Amino acid sequence: MARVTLTKSLEAIRRCIEERRYDDGAAIARVVLGEYPHCVQARRILGEALWENDLADEAQAAFSVVLELDPEDFVSYAGLGLIAEHSGSLDQALSHLRRASELAPHSEEVRGELIRLYQRTGQADSGKLKISRAALARIYARSEMPSRALAEFQAVLHDEPDRIDVRLGLAEALWREGQAAEAKAECETVLQYRPQSIKANLIMAAALQAEGLGQHADQFLQQAALADPLGEYAQRIFGADAPLPPADPTIEVPAYLLGLTTAGDAGDDLDLELPDWLLEQEPPAESHAEEAPVDSVDEPESGTVIEFAPPETEPAAVEEPDAPDTDEWLESLPPSTRPAPSLDDAAVEAALAEAETAYREQGVEAALPAFAPLVEAEQALERVIEALTGMVAEDDNLDALELLGDACARAGRHREALEAYHRVLQKLDS
């Protein structure tokens, strides 16, 4: 056995997935869950390993458990969406993928999978592809105008009071705006339905401590620590004022799963790194040995692209995009948008000229396909913004407004991006 930190164990699982050693990755995840049975990070990555290993039922159970702990986990909604698509439940797949897109509105991967699924179902031109009020609330919550998120979250809850993810978003926004009592009330509602919710337990504990009731906060902190032994959620929500400190406990993992011949090779080093020869070797053939079942809960009533591709048995009605690289998603929610490959100067000028000609001869809609690659590549953004601003001043076109918002967001002009998105939402509501 080798004693390693929880962080190193999770890194080893990710490495196993990258090397297509899915059984080894699932085995390490189960070792972690043996020590920390409610660990959200281990349960999520176990779901990824099981899905990659074509064990859809077990992956579905793992992702469903994650959503009990973190109802805002877009990775799990994305996983459930891909699993539903694989089983032929396209309506359910769309529901899950839409939820993932709302939780991570800036994720190009999630949006790409959602568009692909709409294309597969013949709804490529659907207005549902436009930004939703729940997604706009998330954008506001991470912007320079967080107070505007409150109204958007509350509007969504007025129409969909059972949206636990939205209620949690509202609770955090209220807390950040200094409305501790209101945030606590929202968390009390969440905990009636999701008693293991990490965020709800953390905000409840912080609110109780602020009221001078620290002794009553302990039970909520303990529940949060069970699900997040690393303390990542507390650090992300509260920063330096987190009611739980960051931690990295150690566990014993079979040495062979880490690529070590014997436990003695690990020594007592708590910062164990996998050896270079293991990272460079060819991955062994996939194994589809029968997996032990994971603890399951009822799948959420509603619900997303994820950072792993569907199994090869997926019916290829539409050409699938390449699976994106896996990132440390917890470090940034939602993940940063990734620019498309750069265009050379001649291509940029040609695209701008094409857009101008198309607009002059055919109108706004005809110009947008020429602007879109520039926005994707994050090139000539100021010129694109100037042109689109003039176009929407003459024709308040929905698609042009949304592309203007995307261009402003990529140019760092966040306030203007939010205003454009808000106008899109107003037009959709009307």
ZAMARGU-4260 file (C-alpha; in steps of 0.2 Angstrom, whole numbers, plus 5000, padded with zeros to 4 digits):
<rodrens>
0) 5000/5000/5000 | 5005/5018/4997 | 5000/5032/5008 | 4996/5047/4997 | 4985/5063/4998
5) 4967/5064/4992 | 4973/5077/4979 | 4986/5065/4972 | 4973/5050/4972 | 4961/5061/4962
10) 4975/5065/4950 | 4980/5047/4948 | 4961/5043/4943 | 4961/5057/4930 | 4978/5050/4923
15) 4970/5033/4922 | 4956/5040/4912 | 4967/5049/4900 | 4977/5032/4898 | 4961/5023/4895
20) 4964/5012/4911 | 4946/5014/4916 | 4946/4999/4928 | 4961/5006/4937 | 4954/5023/4939
25) 4937/5016/4945 | 4947/5005/4958 | 4956/5020/4965 | 4940/5030/4966 | 4932/5016/4976
30) 4947/5016/4988 | 4944/5034/4991 | 4926/5032/4993 | 4930/5018/5006 | 4938/5031/5016
35) 4927/5045/5012 | 4910/5038/5006 | 4902/5055/5003 | 4917/5063/4994 | 4909/5073/4979
40) 4926/5074/4969 | 4929/5055/4970 | 4910/5051/4966 | 4910/5063/4951 | 4927/5056/4943
45) 4921/5038/4947 | 4906/5042/4936 | 4917/5048/4922 | 4928/5032/4923 | 4912/5021/4922
50) 4905/5031/4908 | 4921/5030/4898 | 4921/5011/4901 | 4904/5009/4894 | 4895/5006/4910
55) 4881/5018/4908 | 4870/5012/4922 | 4883/5013/4935 | 4889/5030/4929 | 4871/5036/4930
60) 4870/5031/4948 | 4887/5040/4952 | 4882/5056/4944 | 4865/5056/4952 | 4874/5054/4969
65) 4884/5069/4965 | 4869/5079/4961 | 4862/5075/4979 | 4878/5083/4986 | 4880/5097/4973
70) 4864/5101/4963 | 4873/5114/4953 | 4886/5101/4946 | 4886/5104/4927 | 4898/5089/4924
75) 4885/5077/4931 | 4871/5085/4921 | 4881/5083/4906 | 4885/5065/4910 | 4867/5061/4913
80) 4862/5070/4896 | 4875/5059/4886 | 4869/5043/4895 | 4851/5047/4891 | 4855/5051/4873
85) 4865/5034/4872 | 4849/5025/4878 | 4838/5034/4865 | 4829/5046/4877 | 4832/5061/4867
90) 4820/5072/4876 | 4828/5068/4893 | 4845/5071/4886 | 4840/5088/4880 | 4833/5092/4897
95) 4849/5087/4906 | 4860/5096/4893 | 4850/5112/4894 | 4852/5112/4913 | 4871/5109/4911
100) 4871/5124/4899 | 4862/5135/4911 | 4874/5131/4925 | 4889/5134/4914 | 4883/5147/4901
105) 4901/5151/4896 | 4906/5133/4892 | 4909/5131/4873 | 4910/5112/4876 | 4892/5111/4884
110) 4885/5123/4871 | 4892/5113/4857 | 4885/5097/4863 | 4868/5105/4866 | 4868/5112/4848
115) 4873/5095/4841 | 4859/5086/4850 | 4847/5100/4844 | 4853/5096/4826 | 4851/5077/4829
120) 4832/5080/4834 | 4829/5092/4820 | 4828/5108/4831 | 4844/5117/4825 | 4835/5133/4823
125) 4825/5132/4839 | 4824/5148/4850 | 4828/5137/4865 | 4846/5138/4859 | 4846/5156/4865
130) 4852/5161/4882 | 4839/5157/4896 | 4835/5167/4911 | 4843/5155/4923 | 4859/5156/4912
135) 4858/5175/4912 | 4857/5175/4931 | 4873/5164/4932 | 4882/5177/4921 | 4876/5192/4932
140) 4881/5182/4947 | 4899/5182/4941 | 4899/5199/4934 | 4902/5217/4940 | 4883/5218/4943
145) 4879/5203/4955 | 4864/5212/4962 | 4855/5210/4945 | 4857/5191/4947 | 4844/5192/4962
150) 4830/5197/4951 | 4834/5184/4937 | 4835/5170/4950 | 4819/5175/4958 | 4810/5176/4942
155) 4815/5158/4937 | 4809/5152/4954 | 4792/5161/4952 | 4789/5150/4937 | 4799/5134/4942
160) 4799/5134/4961 | 4806/5116/4962 | 4823/5122/4954 | 4835/5117/4968 | 4850/5123/4958
165) 4842/5140/4955 | 4838/5142/4973 | 4856/5138/4978 | 4862/5151/4966 | 4850/5163/4973
170) 4856/5159/4991 | 4874/5162/4986 | 4869/5179/4978 | 4860/5184/4993 | 4874/5180/5004
175) 4886/5190/4993 | 4875/5205/4994 | 4875/5204/5013 | 4857/5197/5014 | 4862/5183/5026
180) 4844/5180/5034 | 4837/5178/5016 | 4851/5167/5011 | 4849/5156/5026 | 4830/5155/5022
185) 4834/5149/5005 | 4846/5136/5011 | 4833/5129/5024 | 4821/5126/5009 | 4835/5117/5000
190) 4840/5106/5014 | 4822/5100/5015 | 4825/5092/4998 | 4844/5090/4997 | 4850/5088/5015
195) 4868/5084/5009 | 4869/5099/4999 | 4887/5106/5002 | 4883/5124/4997 | 4867/5124/5008
200) 4876/5117/5023 | 4890/5129/5021 | 4879/5145/5020 | 4868/5139/5034 | 4884/5137/5045
205) 4891/5154/5040 | 4874/5162/5044 | 4872/5154/5061 | 4890/5159/5065 | 4886/5177/5060
210) 4871/5176/5072 | 4882/5171/5086 | 4875/5153/5086 | 4892/5144/5082 | 4887/5129/5092
215) 4872/5126/5080 | 4883/5128/5065 | 4894/5113/5069 | 4882/5100/5062 | 4881/5109/5045
220) 4900/5111/5044 | 4902/5092/5048 | 4889/5088/5034 | 4899/5099/5022 | 4916/5092/5027
225) 4909/5074/5024 | 4905/5078/5006 | 4920/5090/5003 | 4935/5084/5013 | 4946/5095/5003
230) 4936/5111/5008 | 4936/5117/4990 | 4918/5123/4990 | 4920/5133/5006 | 4936/5141/4999
235) 4927/5145/4982 | 4911/5153/4991 | 4919/5162/5005 | 4938/5164/5001 | 4948/5169/5016
240) 4932/5169/5027 | 4928/5151/5024 | 4920/5142/5039 | 4930/5126/5034 | 4949/5127/5031
245) 4957/5119/5015 | 4963/5101/5019 | 4971/5087/5010 | 4970/5071/5020 | 4980/5055/5016
250) 4973/5038/5011 | 4981/5021/5008 | 4980/5016/4990 | 4986/4999/4983 | 5003/5003/4975
255) 5000/4993/4959 | 4986/5005/4955 | 4998/5019/4956 | 5010/5010/4945 | 5022/5005/4959
260) 5028/4988/4961 | 5028/4988/4979 | 5021/4999/4993 | 5039/5001/4999 | 5043/5011/4983
265) 5032/5025/4989 | 5041/5028/5005 | 5033/5040/5017 | 5032/5054/5004 | 5015/5062/5005
270) 5018/5071/4989 | 5019/5055/4979 | 5021/5058/4960 | 5019/5044/4947 | 5035/5039/4939
275) 5040/5045/4921 | 5040/5027/4914 | 5022/5025/4919 | 5016/5041/4911 | 5025/5036/4895
280) 5020/5018/4893 | 5006/5012/4881 | 4990/5010/4890 | 4984/4992/4892 | 4969/4985/4883
285) 4952/4991/4889 | 4944/4980/4901 | 4926/4978/4903 | 4926/4968/4919 | 4910/4968/4929
290) 4910/4983/4940 | 4903/4983/4958 | 4888/4994/4960 | 4889/5011/4967 | 4877/5018/4980
295) 4862/5026/4970 | 4849/5039/4973 | 4834/5043/4963 | 4839/5053/4948 | 4834/5071/4948
300) 4817/5075/4941 | 4824/5088/4928 | 4840/5093/4922 | 4870/5094/4899 | 4899/5096/4883
305) 4905/5086/4895 | 4924/5083/4895 | 4923/5065/4890 | 4916/5057/4874 | 4901/5044/4873
310) 4905/5026/4871 | 4909/5019/4854 | 4892/5010/4854 | 4884/5027/4853 | 4873/5027/4837
315) 4881/5040/4825 | 4866/5049/4818 | 4877/5065/4818 | 4896/5066/4817 | 4903/5068/4835
320) 4915/5082/4839 | 4932/5077/4846 | 4932/5075/4865 | 4939/5091/4873 | 4954/5091/4884
325) 4950/5088/4903 | 4954/5102/4914 | 4953/5105/4933 | 4935/5111/4932 | 4933/5115/4950
330) 4946/5129/4948 | 4934/5139/4937 | 4916/5138/4936 | 4910/5140/4922 | 4926/5135/4912
335) 4934/5149/4902 | 4929/5149/4884 | 4943/5143/4872 | 4946/5153/4856 | 4946/5145/4839
340) 4962/5143/4829 | 4968/5160/4823 | 4965/5167/4806 | 4978/5176/4796 | 4977/5194/4792
345) 4970/5191/4775 | 4957/5180/4781 | 4951/5192/4794 | 4950/5206/4781 | 4941/5195/4770
350) 4928/5190/4783 | 4925/5208/4788 | 4923/5213/4769 | 4911/5198/4767 | 4901/5203/4782
355) 4899/5221/4775 | 4894/5216/4758 | 4882/5203/4764 | 4874/5216/4776 | 4872/5229/4763
360) 4865/5217/4750 | 4855/5205/4761 | 4853/5212/4778 | 4859/5207/4796 | 4856/5189/4795
365) 4867/5187/4780 | 4881/5196/4788 | 4882/5185/4804 | 4890/5169/4797 | 4905/5180/4792
370) 4907/5188/4809 | 4905/5172/4819 | 4922/5165/4815 | 4930/5181/4820 | 4921/5180/4837
375) 4926/5162/4839 | 4944/5166/4836 | 4944/5182/4846 | 4951/5192/4832 | 4946/5210/4826
380) 4934/5210/4840 | 4933/5229/4842 | 4929/5231/4823 | 4916/5217/4825 | 4908/5225/4840
385) 4907/5242/4831 | 4899/5234/4816 | 4886/5224/4825 | 4882/5238/4836 | 4877/5248/4821
390) 4867/5234/4814 | 4857/5231/4829 | 4853/5249/4831 | 4845/5248/4814 | 4838/5230/4816
395) 4835/5224/4833 | 4839/5206/4827 | 4840/5192/4840 | 4854/5183/4833 | 4864/5199/4830
400) 4861/5204/4848 | 4867/5187/4855 | 4883/5188/4844 | 4886/5205/4850 | 4885/5199/4868
405) 4897/5185/4864 | 4910/5197/4855 | 4909/5209/4870 | 4911/5195/4882 | 4927/5189/4873
410) 4933/5207/4872 | 4932/5209/4891 | 4918/5222/4889 | 4907/5212/4901 | 4894/5226/4905
415) 4890/5228/4887 | 4889/5209/4885 | 4877/5208/4899 | 4866/5222/4892 | 4866/5213/4875
420) 4861/5196/4883 | 4847/5205/4893 | 4840/5212/4877 | 4840/5195/4870 | 4830/5188/4885
425) 4818/5202/4884 | 4814/5199/4866 | 4812/5180/4870 | 4800/5184/4884 | 4790/5196/4872
</rodrens>
